[in-house]
Amino acid sequence: MILKKKQEKFPNTVYVRDKQKVLVERWGLTDNTYHVLAFGRDEQLLFSHGGALSDEQVEQLLQRVDAEIAR
């Protein structure tokens, strides 16, 4: 229910629920918490972080996305 409401509130964000833990096991993502992944146009990973983001990490994420948009 919470995930559905978040998806409605942020329609440009993709939320994935990994019930079988495929991404946890194969990609080494964090389990039972948020894990932010940002991909560029060429499907290259721009940013990855598990858990809560600090202000510095948010700034780093935004800089990488801005750089990707500018290229």
C-alpha positions in Angstrom: 0.0 0.0 0.0 2.8 2.5 0.9 4.7 1.7 -2.3 1.6 2.2 -4.4 1.0 5.7 -2.9 4.6 6.6 -3.4 4.4 5.5 -7.1 1.3 7.7 -7.5 3.0 10.7 -5.8 6.3 10.3 -7.8 5.3 8.9 -11.2 8.7 9.4 -12.8 10.4 7.2 -10.2 10.5 3.5 -10.6 10.1 1.5 -7.4 11.0 -2.2 -7.4 10.0 -4.6 -4.8 12.6 -7.5 -4.7 10.6 -10.2 -2.9 12.8 -13.0 -4.1 16.0 -11.0 -3.3 17.4 -11.3 -6.8 18.9 -7.8 -6.8 20.2 -8.3 -3.3 22.0 -11.5 -4.2 23.2 -10.7 -7.8 23.9 -6.9 -7.5 24.8 -6.7 -3.9 22.0 -4.2 -3.1 20.9 -3.5 0.5 18.0 -5.6 1.8 14.9 -4.3 3.6 15.8 -0.6 3.0 15.9 1.9 0.2 18.6 1.6 -2.4 19.0 4.4 -4.9 20.2 3.6 -8.4 20.6 6.2 -11.1 21.3 5.2 -14.6 22.5 7.3 -17.6 21.2 7.2 -21.1 23.6 4.5 -22.1 22.4 2.4 -19.1 25.6 3.1 -17.3 25.3 3.2 -13.5 25.8 6.8 -12.4 25.0 6.4 -8.7 24.3 3.7 -6.2 23.7 3.9 -2.4 21.8 1.8 0.1 20.0 3.4 3.0 19.3 7.0 3.8 21.2 9.6 1.8 23.2 12.3 3.5 22.9 15.9 2.1 26.4 15.4 0.5 25.2 12.2 -1.2 22.1 13.9 -2.5 24.3 16.7 -3.9 26.6 14.1 -5.5 23.6 12.4 -7.1 22.2 15.6 -8.5 25.6 16.6 -9.9 25.9 13.3 -11.7 22.4 13.5 -13.1 23.0 17.1 -14.2 26.2 16.1 -15.9 24.5 13.3 -17.7 21.7 15.6 -18.9 24.3 18.2 -20.1 26.2 15.7 -22.3 
